[in-house]
Every structure is written in C-alpha cells, then in structure tokens.
Amino acid sequence: MLQALVPCLNAQLRVGRIEGEPVGCVITSGVTVAVTVILNTMILVKLACAVLFDWAFSLQLRKITKHFTRGTSTRVPHVLVTVTCYNESEQALRNTLDSIALTNYARTRKLLLIVADGDVASNADARTTASILLGMVRPLDTSVPRAQPYMAIGEGPRAFNAATVTRGTYTSSNGISVACILVTKVGTSFERTSCQPKPGNRGKRDSQLIVMRWLRSMLMNDHLTPLEFELSRAATQLTCVHPDELEYVLMVDADTELDIESVPRLVAAMERDTRIMGLCGETRVANKRDSWVTRIQVYEYYISHHLSKAFESLWGGVTCLPGCCSMFRVYARKHGARVPLLVAPDVMRAYSTRETHTLHAKNLLELGEDRFLTTVLLRAFPTRKLIYVPRAVCRTTVPREFSELVAQRRRWINSTIHNLLELVLVRDLCGTFCCSMQFLVLMDLLGNAVLPASVAFCYYLVGAACMGQAVAVPLVLMALAFVLQGAMIVVTTQRIGYIYWMVIYILALPVWNFIMPVYAFWRFDDFSWGRSSTHADDNDTRAFITADERLALEPIPLKRWKDWMRDNKSK
C-alpha cells in the first residue's frame, strides 16, 4: 500500500535534483576527514611515544641494582608499605600480604603497615576484616592495645575517631616474616557500644592521612598525637631506625598482588632520578576469565598503561597514579636538608580538607582519592615527575558483575572529569601551547566529555556506508587506529594473545564509550561509593561521643617525640 504511494508523492512533490554536491555537504565532509586525520595523527604520535618510552626510557628503569635485594649497602632506602583494608576476605588479604612479604627486596628495609578501616564484616564470612587481620599478625606482646583518639576527616561528629596499634610480624605461607604494624580504626565508645553499623569506618582517604600525618610530624619534628606516638614507637622497635628514615611509601590496595620484583624496580626508578616524586607500575587483571565482565576489562587495563601512562611519562606527568600500587617519595634531599614532598604543607592541606559543599569538591574528595592525590601533587610540584614504570607488575581483582563495574566506573569517570578540570588550571606544567602537558590534559578532558557522541557518530558512519554513501575514508582512518594499537602490542609485549583481548574490547566499545559515560554523567550527584553510612543521629555530637572521649579529643594531647619517650619510659 505504502509502496504504491511513492510514485504519486514523487510526481506531486519532486522538483528536481541538484547537480553536483552542495557546498554545505562539501564543507561537512572536509571537516569530518580533517578531524579524523588529526585524531589519528595524535593517536599515532601517542603510539610512537609509548613505544619509544617502552624501548628507550624504561630500559634503564628495568635494571635492578643488586644491593636493593641484598640489603648490604647503606643506600638501600627504607620503604613503608601501606595496605588499606575495608571488607576483604581472608584469602584476598593473605594473597596480598604474602605477595608483599615475598617481594625481592631486603626484608630489613621494608616495613608493612596495615590500616583496617573500621570494624566491617568481610564479604566472604561473618568475621570482620579487623578480626581476620588480628589473627594474621603475630604481636610482640599479648597486652590489649589501648584505643588512641585522633581527628578523622568525617563530617560533623564523625570527625572524632579512635584507633589501636598492634606491632608484630606477619609470616607468609612460605615462612617468610616481615615487620608489621596493624592500625585498627575502632570508632568512638558510642559506636562500639550502641551497635552502630561499621564502627570506626571513615574511608580510604582517612586511612592514608593517618600515615601521612604521622610521617609529616616525624619529618618536621612536630608535636605527635598519642596515635602517632604509638606508630613511631612501633616502627622504631621493629626497624631499629627513626621513622623519619622512611624515605618511600608504597600504597597497595588489599585486593592487589605484587610481582616478586615490583618493589626493587620501583625503588630503582626512584633512586636513578631524584626529580621523581611518585610512580606506579603496570596493573594487570588477576581474574580475567571469571566472566564476560572481567574479559572486557583486560585490554582496557593494558591500553591505559602501555599507551596513556607511557605517553604521559614522557612529559613527566602521569595524571593518575592508581591506588592498587603506587610509590611516593616522602621527602627529597637538597643541600643536606630534607624537603617534604608527599607530606608537604600544601599537599596535606589540600588532601585533608573536610569542606565538600560543592558538587565539584564532592566529586574530587569523595569519589577518587588516588586521582585527587595525584592532582594535588602535580599542582604543588608541577616541575617534578610522576611516571609509569613498565615491568613493575601487580595484579588486581576487578568487578565480576556488570552492576559492580558500572558503579566503579561511574565513580572513576566523574572523578576523572573533575580532576582534569583542576589540572587544566595549572599553568606551570611542562611544555608550551600545543606541546604542553596542559594542552594534553585539555584534550583528554574534551575526549572524555564527547565519548558518547563519538560512539553515535561511529554508528552513523557505519549506517551511511551500508546505504552506499561515500564515508569510506573516515571509517578506514578509525579502523587504522586499532590496527596501530595491534602493532604496538606486538612491538612492546611480543604477546599476540593481547590481540584476542583487543577484539573483545572492540566489541564492548558501546559499553565503555556510551553506556558508562552517559550513566556517569547522569549520576554526577551520586556519592554513595565514597561516603561512609550516615545516620539520623550523626548531627548530635553529644550523643555520638561520651563525655570522657570529649575531654580526650578536645584537644588531643600533643607532645614531641622526646617528651613522649620520657613520659613512657616505664611502659
């Protein structure tokens, strides 16, 4: 019926056919080809730089100095390995701690510090993660540690918290022991006695700040809180050195396993270039064959390191040091003095802020702690380096369910957008105009913002090609980008198997470049991942803490190291 109406409609409405191609179509086609060529040129440059970094620049970083593993030289620096825990299972915790103990780095020069973020039930059984860790660490004494008060970064009454310090050793399944300090955030007495959910839980940023504030106080010979004094005394007894000798901090997530040579390689990179203030290794997927959700993440992890981070390393400004495995320089030596870096006043002030009254601030502070710490470091020290170290491998457990992946990427995408907005405003980054780190950050920001539109445009081109339109050139250039990535895989890793993971990633591009960005942008005001549970009575500070705790917390007693030692000689 409808087909019979076509000749009638043509006879009534058709006026004629324009000779040649309209000017607007010519301009549109030219712009499309030009933009596609520019994008492919940028991709080609990034690929060439990534290969150059992998071959030339990282060649020296891979070499391991023998005295790092033997511990016979006085120049083997002390490394503090911090593990932040939340609700991990016993097997996950043991895998992580065993991998740290088994790393080929001098045992006398590494100290393990575990922070349990509250009394939170494990995701595998009824026990809490804190109780699991207490069963793993062999304490030096059997006395029950006292809960020491400190000021957390929570809002309102949740700014009050307390933690215990247990010093001892951790022994791996292979019988290798490493000095260990366990910090357990237990919460206020009201939290512990009134069946509050997750007592002591204040988030990962608070766990990191416990360590950073302690290192800052020891480095600057500042006044110590009772909690910081207990940490200092434990570290001194276990390592026989003053805590200000801890030059590097390696931050590891509780679901990450380190390669046996990852720590020596990271330290070797730090030692060879004193301008480096932070670096990360290569993160691989540990459970890549668990489900289709884990499979589509394998190549995404690969390309984010071997392409994005390798390219950024040439400029000395990796924009995100991942929390699963990153090392930071606590201080730099300059003319015989120690200049604070990770614990510099500007860094501590920005990273410990509690003011989250705007949408921008909430996305920065409550969704992506690791990326925000990287942003703060680049903003405070734009002339220093943050780089990526190939072959310093770690393996992390990625989400198995699609709902978990979407929730994770919503947090990461929104955090990325807001952190890049911060970095665009930093004028002192290396380079100038189009050949500058600031310009690259701007391009990265725009690329993340238009991801959904790029997918729609790609499908439009495919549909236009099927209808016989002349769009072959843009499609060929887009396909060339993936061909070049395949060539990079062959050149850098010599592992053809990654071609298989690249094909899976290409099939999942609508998920990565459309579904997840659109969902993340739609939920810009969702901060459920980064915030601890709030309750109706949280605004009542008097009900949240006891009178004795109020006296202990306002103010918390502060003394210098020598004064604490004098007052605790008999203990």
URCOR-V856308 format. One record per residue. N is the residue number from 0. RES is the residue in three letters. SS is DSSP state (H for helix, E for strand, C for the rest). NEAR is the number of other C-alpha atoms within 12 Angstrom. Layout:
n-><N,N>
res-><RES,RES>
ss-><SS,SS>
near-><NEAR,NEAR>
This chain:
n-><0,1,2,3,4,5,6,7,8,9,10,11,12,13,14,15,16,17,18,19,20,21,22,23,24,25,26,27,28,29,30,31,32,33,34,35,36,37,38,39,40,41,42,43,44,45,46,47,48,49,50,51,52,53,54,55,56,57,58,59,60,61,62,63,64,65,66,67,68,69,70,71,72,73,74,75,76,77,78,79,80,81,82,83,84,85,86,87,88,89,90,91,92,93,94,95,96,97,98,99,100,101,102,103,104,105,106,107,108,109,110,111,112,113,114,115,116,117,118,119,120,121,122,123,124,125,126,127,128,129,130,131,132,133,134,135,136,137,138,139,140,141,142,143,144,145,146,147,148,149,150,151,152,153,154,155,156,157,158,159,160,161,162,163,164,165,166,167,168,169,170,171,172,173,174,175,176,177,178,179,180,181,182,183,184,185,186,187,188,189,190,191,192,193,194,195,196,197,198,199,200,201,202,203,204,205,206,207,208,209,210,211,212,213,214,215,216,217,218,219,220,221,222,223,224,225,226,227,228,229,230,231,232,233,234,235,236,237,238,239,240,241,242,243,244,245,246,247,248,249,250,251,252,253,254,255,256,257,258,259,260,261,262,263,264,265,266,267,268,269,270,271,272,273,274,275,276,277,278,279,280,281,282,283,284,285,286,287,288,289,290,291,292,293,294,295,296,297,298,299,300,301,302,303,304,305,306,307,308,309,310,311,312,313,314,315,316,317,318,319,320,321,322,323,324,325,326,327,328,329,330,331,332,333,334,335,336,337,338,339,340,341,342,343,344,345,346,347,348,349,350,351,352,353,354,355,356,357,358,359,360,361,362,363,364,365,366,367,368,369,370,371,372,373,374,375,376,377,378,379,380,381,382,383,384,385,386,387,388,389,390,391,392,393,394,395,396,397,398,399,400,401,402,403,404,405,406,407,408,409,410,411,412,413,414,415,416,417,418,419,420,421,422,423,424,425,426,427,428,429,430,431,432,433,434,435,436,437,438,439,440,441,442,443,444,445,446,447,448,449,450,451,452,453,454,455,456,457,458,459,460,461,462,463,464,465,466,467,468,469,470,471,472,473,474,475,476,477,478,479,480,481,482,483,484,485,486,487,488,489,490,491,492,493,494,495,496,497,498,499,500,501,502,503,504,505,506,507,508,509,510,511,512,513,514,515,516,517,518,519,520,521,522,523,524,525,526,527,528,529,530,531,532,533,534,535,536,537,538,539,540,541,542,543,544,545,546,547,548,549,550,551,552,553,554,555,556,557,558,559,560,561,562,563,564,565,566,567,568,569,570>
res-><MET,LEU,GLN,ALA,LEU,VAL,PRO,CYS,LEU,ASN,ALA,GLN,LEU,ARG,VAL,GLY,ARG,ILE,GLU,GLY,GLU,PRO,VAL,GLY,CYS,VAL,ILE,THR,SER,GLY,VAL,THR,VAL,ALA,VAL,THR,VAL,ILE,LEU,ASN,THR,MET,ILE,LEU,VAL,LYS,LEU,ALA,CYS,ALA,VAL,LEU,PHE,ASP,TRP,ALA,PHE,SER,LEU,GLN,LEU,ARG,LYS,ILE,THR,LYS,HIS,PHE,THR,ARG,GLY,THR,SER,THR,ARG,VAL,PRO,HIS,VAL,LEU,VAL,THR,VAL,THR,CYS,TYR,ASN,GLU,SER,GLU,GLN,ALA,LEU,ARG,ASN,THR,LEU,ASP,SER,ILE,ALA,LEU,THR,ASN,TYR,ALA,ARG,THR,ARG,LYS,LEU,LEU,LEU,ILE,VAL,ALA,ASP,GLY,ASP,VAL,ALA,SER,ASN,ALA,ASP,ALA,ARG,THR,THR,ALA,SER,ILE,LEU,LEU,GLY,MET,VAL,ARG,PRO,LEU,ASP,THR,SER,VAL,PRO,ARG,ALA,GLN,PRO,TYR,MET,ALA,ILE,GLY,GLU,GLY,PRO,ARG,ALA,PHE,ASN,ALA,ALA,THR,VAL,THR,ARG,GLY,THR,TYR,THR,SER,SER,ASN,GLY,ILE,SER,VAL,ALA,CYS,ILE,LEU,VAL,THR,LYS,VAL,GLY,THR,SER,PHE,GLU,ARG,THR,SER,CYS,GLN,PRO,LYS,PRO,GLY,ASN,ARG,GLY,LYS,ARG,ASP,SER,GLN,LEU,ILE,VAL,MET,ARG,TRP,LEU,ARG,SER,MET,LEU,MET,ASN,ASP,HIS,LEU,THR,PRO,LEU,GLU,PHE,GLU,LEU,SER,ARG,ALA,ALA,THR,GLN,LEU,THR,CYS,VAL,HIS,PRO,ASP,GLU,LEU,GLU,TYR,VAL,LEU,MET,VAL,ASP,ALA,ASP,THR,GLU,LEU,ASP,ILE,GLU,SER,VAL,PRO,ARG,LEU,VAL,ALA,ALA,MET,GLU,ARG,ASP,THR,ARG,ILE,MET,GLY,LEU,CYS,GLY,GLU,THR,ARG,VAL,ALA,ASN,LYS,ARG,ASP,SER,TRP,VAL,THR,ARG,ILE,GLN,VAL,TYR,GLU,TYR,TYR,ILE,SER,HIS,HIS,LEU,SER,LYS,ALA,PHE,GLU,SER,LEU,TRP,GLY,GLY,VAL,THR,CYS,LEU,PRO,GLY,CYS,CYS,SER,MET,PHE,ARG,VAL,TYR,ALA,ARG,LYS,HIS,GLY,ALA,ARG,VAL,PRO,LEU,LEU,VAL,ALA,PRO,ASP,VAL,MET,ARG,ALA,TYR,SER,THR,ARG,GLU,THR,HIS,THR,LEU,HIS,ALA,LYS,ASN,LEU,LEU,GLU,LEU,GLY,GLU,ASP,ARG,PHE,LEU,THR,THR,VAL,LEU,LEU,ARG,ALA,PHE,PRO,THR,ARG,LYS,LEU,ILE,TYR,VAL,PRO,ARG,ALA,VAL,CYS,ARG,THR,THR,VAL,PRO,ARG,GLU,PHE,SER,GLU,LEU,VAL,ALA,GLN,ARG,ARG,ARG,TRP,ILE,ASN,SER,THR,ILE,HIS,ASN,LEU,LEU,GLU,LEU,VAL,LEU,VAL,ARG,ASP,LEU,CYS,GLY,THR,PHE,CYS,CYS,SER,MET,GLN,PHE,LEU,VAL,LEU,MET,ASP,LEU,LEU,GLY,ASN,ALA,VAL,LEU,PRO,ALA,SER,VAL,ALA,PHE,CYS,TYR,TYR,LEU,VAL,GLY,ALA,ALA,CYS,MET,GLY,GLN,ALA,VAL,ALA,VAL,PRO,LEU,VAL,LEU,MET,ALA,LEU,ALA,PHE,VAL,LEU,GLN,GLY,ALA,MET,ILE,VAL,VAL,THR,THR,GLN,ARG,ILE,GLY,TYR,ILE,TYR,TRP,MET,VAL,ILE,TYR,ILE,LEU,ALA,LEU,PRO,VAL,TRP,ASN,PHE,ILE,MET,PRO,VAL,TYR,ALA,PHE,TRP,ARG,PHE,ASP,ASP,PHE,SER,TRP,GLY,ARG,SER,SER,THR,HIS,ALA,ASP,ASP,ASN,ASP,THR,ARG,ALA,PHE,ILE,THR,ALA,ASP,GLU,ARG,LEU,ALA,LEU,GLU,PRO,ILE,PRO,LEU,LYS,ARG,TRP,LYS,ASP,TRP,MET,ARG,ASP,ASN,LYS,SER,LYS>
ss-><C,H,H,H,H,H,H,H,H,H,H,H,H,C,C,C,C,C,C,C,C,C,H,H,H,H,H,H,H,H,H,H,H,H,H,H,H,H,H,H,H,H,H,H,H,H,H,H,H,H,H,H,H,H,H,H,H,H,H,H,H,H,C,C,C,H,H,H,H,H,C,C,C,C,C,C,C,E,E,E,E,E,E,E,E,C,C,C,C,H,H,H,H,H,H,H,H,H,H,H,H,C,C,C,C,C,H,H,H,E,E,E,E,E,E,E,C,C,C,C,E,C,C,C,C,C,C,E,H,H,H,H,H,H,H,H,E,E,E,C,C,C,C,C,C,C,C,E,E,E,E,C,C,C,C,H,H,H,H,E,E,E,E,E,E,E,E,E,E,E,E,C,C,C,C,C,E,E,E,E,E,E,E,E,E,C,C,C,H,H,H,H,H,C,C,C,C,C,C,C,C,C,C,H,H,H,H,H,H,H,H,H,H,H,H,H,H,H,H,C,C,C,C,E,C,H,H,H,H,H,H,H,H,H,H,H,H,H,H,C,C,C,H,H,H,E,E,E,E,E,E,E,E,C,C,E,E,E,C,C,C,H,H,H,H,H,H,H,H,H,H,H,C,C,C,E,E,E,E,E,E,E,E,E,E,C,C,C,C,C,C,H,H,H,H,H,H,H,H,H,H,H,H,H,H,H,H,H,H,H,H,H,H,H,H,C,E,C,C,C,C,C,C,C,E,E,E,E,E,C,E,E,E,E,C,C,E,E,E,E,C,C,C,C,H,H,H,H,H,H,H,C,C,C,C,C,C,C,H,H,H,H,H,H,H,H,C,C,H,H,H,H,H,H,H,H,H,H,H,H,C,C,C,C,E,E,E,E,E,E,E,E,E,E,E,E,C,C,C,C,C,H,H,H,H,H,H,H,H,H,H,H,H,H,H,H,H,H,H,H,H,H,H,H,C,C,C,C,C,C,E,E,C,C,E,E,H,H,H,H,H,H,H,H,H,H,H,H,H,C,H,H,H,H,H,H,H,H,H,H,H,H,H,H,H,H,C,C,C,C,C,H,H,H,H,H,H,H,H,H,H,H,H,H,H,H,H,H,H,H,H,H,C,C,C,C,H,H,H,H,H,H,H,H,H,H,H,C,H,H,H,H,H,H,H,H,H,H,H,H,H,H,C,C,C,C,C,C,C,C,C,C,C,C,C,C,C,C,C,C,H,H,H,H,C,C,H,H,H,H,H,H,H,C,C,C,C,C,E,C,H,H,H,H,H,H,H,C,C,C,C>
near-><7,8,9,9,12,13,13,13,13,13,11,11,11,12,9,9,8,9,7,9,13,12,12,11,13,14,13,15,22,17,15,25,24,17,19,28,23,18,23,26,19,24,28,26,25,31,35,27,28,38,34,23,35,33,23,18,27,32,20,23,31,30,24,27,28,20,20,35,30,20,21,17,16,14,21,29,36,37,39,41,44,40,44,45,49,39,35,35,27,31,24,29,41,31,31,42,44,31,39,50,38,32,33,31,38,35,35,29,41,44,46,46,45,48,47,49,44,41,39,37,26,27,19,17,16,17,20,30,40,41,31,32,45,33,21,30,33,23,25,21,14,12,12,13,23,18,26,32,40,41,39,35,33,34,28,23,32,38,32,41,45,46,42,39,41,44,38,33,36,39,27,25,18,15,12,20,29,35,39,43,42,45,44,45,47,39,42,44,28,31,32,26,16,17,14,25,23,33,37,47,45,46,40,44,40,43,41,40,35,46,41,41,38,36,39,36,33,35,33,24,22,21,25,33,32,36,39,40,40,33,42,41,31,34,39,26,21,31,30,20,21,22,39,34,33,36,42,43,43,46,45,43,40,42,37,39,40,45,33,25,33,42,50,45,40,52,49,35,41,41,29,20,23,24,27,39,47,51,50,48,51,40,42,36,32,28,23,25,18,18,17,22,29,30,34,36,43,38,35,33,32,34,32,29,39,41,38,37,38,42,37,38,39,33,35,34,43,44,50,43,43,40,37,38,43,45,42,44,44,43,33,30,18,12,7,8,11,21,24,32,39,42,41,31,23,21,28,31,22,28,39,34,26,25,21,22,14,15,20,26,28,30,40,44,42,44,41,38,38,38,37,41,46,43,41,38,45,42,35,30,31,31,22,30,37,45,43,49,49,40,35,37,34,40,34,34,32,33,28,24,18,22,14,17,29,28,27,28,31,34,39,39,38,42,45,39,38,37,39,40,30,30,38,27,20,27,22,22,34,28,20,14,15,14,18,23,35,33,27,30,38,27,24,27,26,21,22,31,26,20,27,26,20,26,27,18,23,28,21,18,27,23,17,17,18,14,12,11,16,20,27,23,22,32,28,21,27,33,21,21,27,25,22,28,39,31,24,35,30,18,22,32,23,13,17,18,16,30,26,18,30,31,23,25,28,28,18,25,27,24,26,32,30,27,26,33,36,26,27,34,28,15,24,29,24,24,29,20,28,31,28,30,24,23,18,12,19,23,17,17,22,20,21,33,33,24,16,15,29,26,15,24,27,17,15,23,22,23,23,23,31,19,19,24,19,13,14,15,10,7,10>
